[in-house]
Amino acid sequence: MVTSYDVAVAGGGPAGAFAALELTRAGLTTVLIDPGTARPRLEGLGERVAHLLARKGLDDVRATASAPVYRSVSWAGLQDSRNGERLVPRADFDEALRRAAEAAGTTIIRSRVNRYEMGRPDTGVTLKLADGGTAKARLLVDARGRGAHARGRLKGPQTLAIAGLISPNANRNRTHVEATPEGWLWCAEAEGFGRWLQICVDADSLEGAGDGALEGRMRSFLGQSALKTRFADTSFSSDLHARAAGLVLSAPDLSGPVIPIGDAAVALDPLSGHGIFWAISSALSCVPMALTILDDPDQGADLAARIFRARVVQTFWRQARVGRDFYRLENRFAKAPFWARRRGWPDDRTAHPHADAPSLARRVVVENNRLRERDVLITPDHPDGIAFVAGIPVSDLTDLFHADVPGPFQTASTSPALSAAVRWLESQGVINGPSGPTRKTRSSMRETA
């Protein structure tokens, strides 16, 4: 007998395991399908993820990462960096997340999804597994990374990351980032894991195939004169591992009862440093989509499709332009092929959206873990739009937008929330206060996924 679930999650990396955990916590019967055979590698983890794990009560997951470490840089004339990161062995991190999901009630199947047959949410998805098994679910969350099936992918300049363990020993935790004519490198030392080195080069610069080709490309990169023989005698204590690492928009639209998340939706350039953050944030975003679709398959699917497309397409182009600007900072190698490609793509538009004046728009937003269509207020400080001010829906405040608000308006009888909303609207220049419209400096509330 085939067991049927509300949601099946294919892929147990950070995106899939965290999604399974949150879907289960939201009351949905969830199965997570993953073979648990990821190769060991070291990765950086930002403070936003560490804080989120703490808020979610995932101390065991957070404990797989180091404390924040010092990072040195050699990029665009800089030799030091205020930005730090934690170091996390990905195999340990992923397994800890899967254990947390299982402890919450997620069913774990140690296998791989070979293919799936789609229907509607009322008929579900049938998954054919590598071990010959079958699973059924009303919805599928596809978290299989870059290997997930996708049509019509949009790609930037493609990067190949080649990495390996130099030594299983490390005396302290630290990282180093350095630009070279042929690309850039990230070297990390983590106690208990060792010394890890990753290079990022043009994907088409690899000659041949197999281990020999990877070793030859690594030797060529480390032999560059720009590195001043510092890595000339480097040898690796493990096989080298290569993976695609360019920015890719894999799934701009939802297709049937399938929600792609993480790299299966948008795969980021590792230069962004946002890989795990994007995985976790996209996992969080799939929960209200799943709940809304299952509540109302027809209207819910439409709302989910709209918010999904807005989120992933915006993330792709924002990351493309932020990355372009960061590559442009390094002028020493501007004419080298690796850098010229990335400095010129995709265009010369600004990385972040811009709004000249306040305006209203209709958008799909998350409210009480469900999707709703609401009025949102767009301002120069918040060009992505906000649906609530001090907890009050923007639609309930529109009568104030074209009226002068006299000083006596904010009296003791006015609710604290409404008083706060009025002050905020004044600060954004949306309404006039007792002294006319006011503006404050740009806020820091915008966060790039």
Sequence and secondary structure as in RCSB ss.txt:
>XXXX:A:sequence
MVTSYDVAVAGGGPAGAFAALELTRAGLTTVLIDPGTARPRLEGLGERVAHLLARKGLDDVRATASAPVYRSVSW
AGLQDSRNGERLVPRADFDEALRRAAEAAGTTIIRSRVNRYEMGRPDTGVTLKLADGGTAKARLLVDARGRGAHA
RGRLKGPQTLAIAGLISPNANRNRTHVEATPEGWLWCAEAEGFGRWLQICVDADSLEGAGDGALEGRMRSFLGQS
ALKTRFADTSFSSDLHARAAGLVLSAPDLSGPVIPIGDAAVALDPLSGHGIFWAISSALSCVPMALTILDDPDQG
ADLAARIFRARVVQTFWRQARVGRDFYRLENRFAKAPFWARRRGWPDDRTAHPHADAPSLARRVVVENNRLRERD
VLITPDHPDGIAFVAGIPVSDLTDLFHADVPGPFQTASTSPALSAAVRWLESQGVINGPSGPTRKTRSSMRETA
>XXXX:A:secstr
   EEEEEEE  SHHHHHHHHHHHHTT  EEEE        EEEE HHHHHHHHHTT HHHHTTS S BEEEEEB
TTB   S  BEEEEHHHHHHHHHHHHHHHT EEE S EEEEE   TTT EEEEETTS EEEEEEEEE  GGGS  
SS EE S EEEEEEEEES  SS EEEEEEETTEEEEEEEETTTEEEEEEEEEGGG  S SHHHHHHHHHHHHT G
GGTTTTTT   SS  EEEE S EE  SS  SSEEE GGGTEE  GGGS HHHHHHHHHHHHHHHHHHHHH HHHH
HHHHHHHHHHHHHHHHHHHHHHHHHHHHH  TTTTSHHHHHHHHSS SS SS   SS EEEEEEEEETTEEEEEE
EEE SS TT BSEETTEEGGGTGGGTTSB  GGGS TTS HHHHHHHHHHHHTTSSBBTTB       S     
